[in-house]
Amino acid sequence: MIMGLNEDQFDLIKYGSKTIEIRLNDIKRRNLVSGDYIHFISTKEHRKMIVQVNSIETFDTFKDIYLKYSGTEVGSKNEDSLYKMLDETYSIYSREQEQKWGVIAIHLTPLNN
């Protein structure tokens, strides 16, 4: 599976601090299973990285993910408030999309890239 990823999030995964990618649980993502590979392409520089999916958790809302995991694990700063993380997320995804699809936490490991 191929997915685009913002430059800052790309680097956080590549260097190991971000271990969970959050996405809508839309039709494309519902096909993901443990052991799959995701090919991330950075949105500006078009760098490429392959990661392996360790596990996938489903949640009703992004808030549920943020309450379970630290900011660092999901690509934010530990000092970021829940409200800041949600504001940033809702600048990418709408609440309507979240309600329609639900969300997933993709636990991943970058491969030697």
Residue frames as qw, qx, qy, qz and C-alpha x, y, z in Angstrom:
[[0.000, 0.890, 0.456, 0.000, 0.00, 0.00, 0.00],
 [0.404, 0.269, -0.001, 0.874, 1.23, 3.49, -0.84],
 [0.239, -0.864, -0.425, 0.122, 0.48, 6.48, 1.42],
 [0.281, 0.688, -0.100, 0.662, 1.57, 10.09, 1.36],
 [0.625, -0.592, -0.353, 0.365, 3.07, 11.57, 4.51],
 [0.006, 0.989, -0.071, 0.131, 4.06, 15.11, 5.52],
 [0.526, 0.584, -0.483, 0.387, 7.80, 15.72, 5.73],
 [0.237, -0.564, 0.562, -0.557, 7.94, 16.13, 9.52],
 [0.866, -0.159, 0.302, -0.365, 5.95, 12.95, 10.14],
 [0.867, 0.415, -0.268, 0.064, 8.05, 11.07, 7.60],
 [0.313, 0.589, -0.585, 0.462, 11.24, 11.96, 9.51],
 [0.527, -0.438, 0.488, -0.540, 9.73, 11.06, 12.89],
 [0.974, 0.040, 0.117, -0.187, 8.93, 7.56, 11.62],
 [0.734, 0.543, -0.350, 0.208, 12.24, 7.18, 9.81],
 [0.213, 0.538, -0.604, 0.547, 14.25, 8.04, 12.91],
 [0.470, -0.125, -0.857, 0.169, 12.10, 5.94, 15.23],
 [0.085, 0.016, 0.532, -0.842, 10.27, 8.30, 17.56],
 [0.651, 0.131, 0.039, -0.747, 6.87, 7.98, 15.89],
 [0.120, -0.121, 0.984, 0.051, 5.70, 4.36, 16.05],
 [0.302, 0.513, 0.778, -0.200, 1.99, 4.82, 15.33],
 [0.050, -0.038, -0.416, -0.907, 0.43, 6.26, 12.19],
 [0.315, 0.438, 0.669, -0.511, -3.19, 7.33, 12.57],
 [0.117, 0.007, -0.602, -0.790, -5.60, 7.30, 9.66],
 [0.698, 0.058, 0.083, -0.709, -9.27, 7.04, 8.87],
 [0.462, -0.051, 0.885, -0.014, -10.47, 3.46, 8.76],
 [0.571, 0.496, -0.120, -0.643, -11.68, 3.96, 5.21],
 [0.949, 0.267, 0.053, -0.159, -11.99, 1.33, 2.52],
 [0.560, 0.646, -0.478, 0.199, -8.31, 1.54, 1.55],
 [0.086, -0.547, 0.697, -0.455, -7.07, 1.07, 5.13],
 [0.826, -0.166, 0.309, -0.441, -9.51, -1.74, 5.95],
 [0.908, 0.336, -0.252, -0.009, -7.40, -4.01, 3.76],
 [0.172, 0.662, -0.636, 0.359, -4.33, -3.59, 5.99],
 [0.916, -0.361, -0.162, -0.069, -3.28, -6.51, 8.17],
 [0.532, -0.716, 0.433, 0.134, -0.33, -7.25, 10.43],
 [0.714, -0.106, 0.562, 0.405, 2.74, -8.09, 8.39],
 [0.513, 0.776, 0.305, 0.205, 1.80, -5.83, 5.46],
 [0.495, -0.150, 0.088, 0.851, 4.19, -3.23, 4.11],
 [0.173, 0.927, 0.291, -0.163, 3.37, 0.44, 3.64],
 [0.560, 0.216, 0.178, 0.780, 5.35, 2.53, 1.16],
 [0.102, -0.868, -0.270, 0.405, 5.35, 6.09, 2.49],
 [0.492, 0.435, 0.218, 0.722, 6.17, 8.92, 0.11],
 [0.216, -0.505, -0.287, 0.785, 6.95, 12.32, 1.62],
 [0.341, 0.797, 0.485, -0.111, 4.67, 14.98, 0.20],
 [0.125, 0.943, -0.140, -0.274, 7.23, 17.65, -0.71],
 [0.084, -0.677, 0.683, 0.261, 10.55, 15.94, -1.37],
 [0.878, 0.245, -0.237, -0.336, 9.04, 12.65, -2.60],
 [0.000, -0.460, 0.869, -0.181, 11.39, 10.58, -0.45],
 [0.816, -0.098, -0.435, -0.367, 10.38, 6.95, 0.00],
 [0.175, -0.378, 0.804, -0.423, 10.36, 4.66, 3.00],
 [0.678, -0.151, -0.652, -0.304, 9.00, 1.18, 3.61],
 [0.333, -0.352, 0.629, -0.608, 7.54, 0.21, 6.97],
 [0.364, -0.142, -0.913, -0.121, 6.06, -3.01, 8.25],
 [0.575, -0.461, -0.066, -0.673, 2.70, -3.10, 9.98],
 [0.090, 0.192, -0.889, 0.406, 3.01, -4.73, 13.41],
 [0.004, 0.473, 0.853, -0.221, -0.63, -4.41, 14.44],
 [0.133, -0.352, -0.304, -0.875, -3.72, -2.30, 13.85],
 [0.027, -0.392, -0.744, 0.541, -6.20, -1.02, 16.42],
 [0.053, -0.565, -0.523, -0.636, -9.58, 0.47, 15.61],
 [0.107, -0.328, -0.493, 0.799, -11.09, 3.40, 17.50],
 [0.186, 0.787, 0.587, -0.024, -14.22, 5.49, 17.22],
 [0.096, 0.993, 0.045, 0.052, -12.40, 8.83, 17.40],
 [0.540, 0.551, -0.351, 0.531, -8.96, 10.40, 17.15],
 [0.364, -0.680, 0.329, -0.545, -9.45, 11.56, 20.73],
 [0.948, -0.271, 0.095, -0.134, -9.62, 7.92, 21.84],
 [0.840, 0.305, -0.183, 0.410, -6.21, 7.28, 20.27],
 [0.200, 0.663, -0.294, 0.659, -4.69, 10.41, 21.83],
 [0.623, -0.604, 0.230, -0.442, -5.97, 9.42, 25.26],
 [0.989, -0.132, 0.054, 0.042, -4.30, 6.00, 24.96],
 [0.818, 0.176, 0.025, 0.548, -0.91, 6.94, 23.46],
 [0.362, -0.631, -0.005, 0.686, 1.70, 9.59, 24.14],
 [0.355, 0.865, -0.034, -0.352, 2.14, 12.50, 21.77],
 [0.100, -0.621, 0.701, 0.335, 5.57, 11.22, 20.73],
 [0.483, 0.055, 0.870, 0.085, 4.19, 7.83, 19.69],
 [0.462, 0.666, 0.586, -0.003, 1.68, 9.45, 17.31],
 [0.514, 0.419, 0.263, 0.701, 3.93, 12.19, 15.94],
 [0.152, -0.913, -0.112, -0.361, 3.24, 15.12, 18.25],
 [0.211, 0.473, -0.580, 0.629, 5.28, 16.62, 21.03],
 [0.409, -0.313, -0.807, 0.290, 4.69, 15.19, 24.50],
 [0.064, -0.307, -0.392, 0.865, 3.84, 18.67, 25.75],
 [0.258, -0.148, -0.467, -0.832, 1.15, 19.16, 23.08],
 [0.459, 0.064, 0.553, -0.693, -2.30, 19.29, 24.61],
 [0.401, 0.328, 0.855, 0.022, -5.07, 16.96, 23.57],
 [0.351, 0.810, 0.324, -0.341, -6.85, 19.96, 22.06],
 [0.071, 0.728, -0.475, -0.490, -3.83, 20.96, 19.97],
 [0.244, -0.139, 0.917, 0.282, -3.46, 17.41, 18.62],
 [0.382, 0.545, 0.738, -0.111, -7.16, 17.30, 17.75],
 [0.251, 0.845, 0.025, -0.472, -7.06, 20.72, 16.07],
 [0.022, -0.556, 0.689, 0.465, -4.13, 19.62, 13.92],
 [0.299, 0.112, 0.938, 0.133, -5.87, 16.36, 13.04],
 [0.349, 0.693, 0.591, -0.221, -9.12, 18.11, 12.12],
 [0.164, 0.753, -0.266, -0.580, -7.18, 20.36, 9.75],
 [0.020, 0.290, -0.873, -0.393, -6.51, 17.16, 7.75],
 [0.164, -0.300, -0.922, -0.180, -9.63, 15.08, 8.38],
 [0.390, -0.382, -0.084, -0.834, -13.17, 16.28, 9.04],
 [0.394, -0.112, 0.715, -0.566, -15.29, 15.22, 11.97],
 [0.806, 0.274, 0.030, -0.524, -17.77, 13.87, 9.43],
 [0.642, 0.425, -0.636, -0.048, -15.11, 11.57, 7.97],
 [0.004, -0.308, 0.830, -0.464, -14.15, 10.45, 11.46],
 [0.603, 0.048, 0.487, -0.630, -17.77, 9.67, 12.29],
 [0.806, 0.370, -0.205, -0.415, -18.37, 7.86, 8.99],
 [0.724, 0.405, -0.556, 0.054, -15.25, 5.69, 8.97],
 [0.814, -0.567, 0.051, 0.119, -13.83, 5.54, 12.48],
 [0.183, 0.857, -0.478, 0.061, -10.06, 5.66, 12.86],
 [0.970, -0.054, -0.165, 0.170, -7.12, 3.30, 13.19],
 [0.292, -0.825, 0.478, 0.075, -3.77, 3.28, 14.93],
 [0.897, 0.373, -0.221, 0.084, -1.24, 1.52, 12.73],
 [0.600, -0.681, 0.386, 0.165, 1.69, 0.26, 14.80],
 [0.786, 0.603, -0.096, 0.094, 4.70, 0.13, 12.51],
 [0.659, -0.517, 0.328, 0.437, 8.42, -0.46, 12.24],
 [0.420, 0.815, -0.289, -0.277, 10.54, 1.27, 9.60],
 [0.953, 0.082, 0.149, 0.251, 12.69, -1.11, 7.60],
 [0.525, -0.397, 0.270, 0.703, 16.25, -0.37, 6.54],
 [0.435, 0.841, 0.316, 0.054, 15.63, 2.60, 4.27]]
